[in-house]
Amino acid sequence: MSFDPILYKTTTRQQWDDTAEAWHRWGPTLEAWLGQATERMLDRAAVTDGSRVLDVAAGAGGQTLAAARRAGSTGEVVATDISANILTYAAKAAAEAGLTNVETLEADGEHLEELPTGSFDAVISRVGLIYFPDQQRALAGMHRVLRDGGRIAAVVYSTADRNPFFSVPVSIIRERAQLPAPLPGQPGPFSLGAPGVLEAALTNAGFRDITVDVVLSPLRLPSAAACVQFERESFGALHQMLSGIAEAERSTVWDEIATALAQFEIGDGFVGPCELLVASGRK
């Protein structure tokens, strides 16, 4: 079966609408896990007092809030996402944090046409760019909305073998659902992780002074069962893959995943290996 980007986007929007509440609820876990990479991303994007920042595929907004705190009262963060539902949680979190410099905008990251050219100092994206069917179109749009000298920074997963907390469930579901391996260029969690791929994508979009930092970000939870609960409730990509498996069979798939992830239980906790890449560049 050939890849259908329109159908993929439709199901992606639906899955994130469905998992929005869980992604928000797991916010403390997400920030503990992704916090170091997020700070590196904001450093590389040069987000500082007064910055105007575009957050693409913002989700429930953990990194949006971090950027807003750096931008301060004279700055602004515009958080976009394909899921209107998940943006309601980003707006709620900003309000609860007392941040008045956050705006949310429902927008496809590949279609940023309504945003003015050269209107942002920085563009950020945390584990979002990997899921775009046309990553080059998305990067070209981000390049356009940046002012001259503005910076982009994005967090992505590296390769599957360096991220077994995620790649093990993906492999098990792929086998059980009899899904073919993704072709080069197709979206997915590890689509930008291979050596040189990120650099080439940013270069092709017109960015300069490109850097890629490796950030080790192990996922720490009380147990493998807690990891399964986290992924089962909030990982839209896994739900998307599971749609090809009969609902009555899905619990056995999660049982198999739990057994496989138990290898990462250490002492009284779970440490899931995770390696993130923080890529940056300048317009």
Secondary structure as the mmCIF struct_conf table of DSSP 4:
data_model
#
loop_
_struct_conf.conf_type_id
_struct_conf.id
_struct_conf.beg_label_comp_id
_struct_conf.beg_label_asym_id
_struct_conf.beg_label_seq_id
_struct_conf.end_label_comp_id
_struct_conf.end_label_asym_id
_struct_conf.end_label_seq_id
HELX_RH_AL_P HELX_RH_AL_P1 PRO A 5 ARG A 25
TURN_TY1_P TURN_TY1_P1 TRP A 26 TRP A 26
HELX_RH_AL_P HELX_RH_AL_P2 GLY A 27 ARG A 44
TURN_TY1_P TURN_TY1_P2 ALA A 45 ALA A 46
TURN_TY1_P TURN_TY1_P3 ASP A 49 GLY A 50
STRN STRN1 ARG A 52 ASP A 55
TURN_TY1_P TURN_TY1_P4 VAL A 56 ALA A 57
TURN_TY1_P TURN_TY1_P5 GLY A 59 ALA A 60
HELX_RH_AL_P HELX_RH_AL_P3 GLY A 62 ALA A 71
TURN_TY1_P TURN_TY1_P6 SER A 73 THR A 74
STRN STRN2 GLU A 76 ASP A 81
BEND BEND1 ILE A 82 ILE A 82
HELX_RH_AL_P HELX_RH_AL_P4 ALA A 84 GLU A 96
TURN_TY1_P TURN_TY1_P7 ALA A 97 GLY A 98
BEND BEND2 ASN A 101 ASN A 101
STRN STRN3 VAL A 102 GLU A 106
TURN_TY1_P TURN_TY1_P8 GLY A 109 GLU A 110
TURN_TY1_P TURN_TY1_P9 GLU A 113 GLU A 114
BEND BEND3 LEU A 115 LEU A 115
HELX_LH_PP_P HELX_LH_PP_P1 PRO A 116 PRO A 116
TURN_TY1_P TURN_TY1_P10 THR A 117 GLY A 118
STRN STRN4 PHE A 120 ARG A 126
BEND BEND4 VAL A 127 VAL A 127
HELX_RH_3T_P HELX_RH_3T_P1 LEU A 129 TYR A 131
BEND BEND5 PRO A 133 PRO A 133
HELX_RH_AL_P HELX_RH_AL_P5 GLN A 135 VAL A 145
STRN STRN5 LEU A 146 TYR A 157
HELX_RH_3T_P HELX_RH_3T_P2 ALA A 160 ARG A 162
HELX_RH_AL_P HELX_RH_AL_P6 PRO A 164 ARG A 176
TURN_TY1_P TURN_TY1_P11 ALA A 177 GLN A 178
HELX_LH_PP_P HELX_LH_PP_P2 LEU A 179 LEU A 183
TURN_TY1_P TURN_TY1_P12 PRO A 184 GLY A 185
BEND BEND6 GLY A 188 GLY A 188
TURN_TY1_P TURN_TY1_P13 PRO A 189 LEU A 192
BEND BEND7 ALA A 194 ALA A 194
TURN_TY1_P TURN_TY1_P14 PRO A 195 GLY A 196
HELX_RH_AL_P HELX_RH_AL_P7 VAL A 197 ASN A 204
TURN_TY1_P TURN_TY1_P15 ALA A 205 GLY A 206
STRN STRN6 ARG A 208 LEU A 216
STRN STRN7 LEU A 219 LEU A 221
BEND BEND8 PRO A 222 PRO A 222
HELX_RH_AL_P HELX_RH_AL_P8 ALA A 224 SER A 234
HELX_RH_AL_P HELX_RH_AL_P9 GLY A 236 LEU A 242
TURN_TY1_P TURN_TY1_P16 SER A 243 GLY A 244
BEND BEND9 ILE A 245 ILE A 245
HELX_RH_3T_P HELX_RH_3T_P3 GLU A 247 GLU A 249
HELX_RH_AL_P HELX_RH_AL_P10 ARG A 250 LEU A 261
HELX_RH_3T_P HELX_RH_3T_P4 ALA A 262 PHE A 264
STRN STRN8 GLU A 265 ILE A 266
TURN_TY1_P TURN_TY1_P17 GLY A 267 ASP A 268
STRN STRN9 GLY A 269 GLY A 272
STRN STRN10 GLU A 275 ARG A 282
#
